Amino acid sequence: MRKKFFWLLACAICAWLVAEQTEDGGVLEITPGDGIHLTREDVAAAFERISPDTCDAVTISEGTAVIGDGAFETCRDLATIVMPHSVTRIGDDAFADCASLTEVTIPEGVTHIGARAFYGCASLARVTIPERVTHIGESAFRNCTSLEAVSLLESVTHIGDFAFLGCASLEEMTIPEGITRIGASTFYGCTALARVTIPDSVTSIGIWAFGSCTSLAEVTIPGRVTGTGETAFRDCTALRKVTIHKGVTRIDPQSFLGCTSLEEAVIPEGVTHIGLSAFYGCTNLARVTIPEGVTHIGAYAFWDCVNLTEAAIPSSVTHIGDHAFRDRP
């Protein structure tokens, strides 16, 4: 704590070198020390010059190109941020845990949103992502529990793991064409997410990608995906319909475990492997179509599917795991 105090004091003493501020109705203007790269030290120095209770809005000066790593991290009273058109990059943790931040417009020139950039911004309800953004980092909007709407344009080619994990108010998501990978837990726990569009460009779905999305009612898995993703849709308790396109070769372990509203599963031709506990606990599943060509049905694959009455097993199957069809009539 003593080191932190003296560091902040030093920043305050030299604040006139690194920050310009105007206090007018609680608005603070900050200029980077080098005019281009706004650092955490620049922000700390500027805030030390005023009472924290008088400032809930910040304007960053024109000419700033980079919002640096951790620049505004844990500025919990910050409600409004205005970034200039000159900004091209938002660094890791740049606005992490800014719990009062309600709305963000990302400038048109930004191409990169760093890891955890808006992590834990619990009041953030809307964010506009411009068309030049190509990279959304790991956990970028994780635990933004008030976030209702995000528009992703086709320029986005990378969405990091956990990017929207815990965004419990997010209702709809269109993943842009060009994305090839949906990472681990990208949308885990988005409990209001009712609709999601997975583009044909996607080839990989990570573990827990949509796990515990308890409002998700329907999903289509495109044919370029080779496997449905381990635990990818686990505990999606409202999921009634899954369309799996031809080209998928594996139903991965626990992909649909606990999808208690799922009524029918049509497994396409070309699938050879149904993994461990793939449909475990799908208590409303009444019909499943297993095509010729499937060779492996894993242990507990249909365990506790208590309403399953139709499950024709083709002659191609050479392995049925322990308890694959136990606990059904």
Protein Blocks (a to p, Z undefined) as FASTA:
>chain_A
ZZmmmmmmmmmmmmmmmoccddeehiacdddfklmaccfklmmmmmmmpcfklpcbdcdd
ehiabdcehklgoilkbmbdcddfkbmbdcehklgoilkbmbdcddfklcbdcehklgoi
akbmbdcddfklmbdcehklgoilkbmbdcddfklmbdcehklgoiakbmbdcddehiab
dcehklgoiaklmbdcddfklcbdcehklgoiakbmbdcddfklmbgbehklgoilkbmb
dcddehiabdcehklgoiakbmbdcddehiabdcehklgoiakbmbdcddehiabdcehk
lgoilkbcbdcddfklmbdcehklgoiZZ
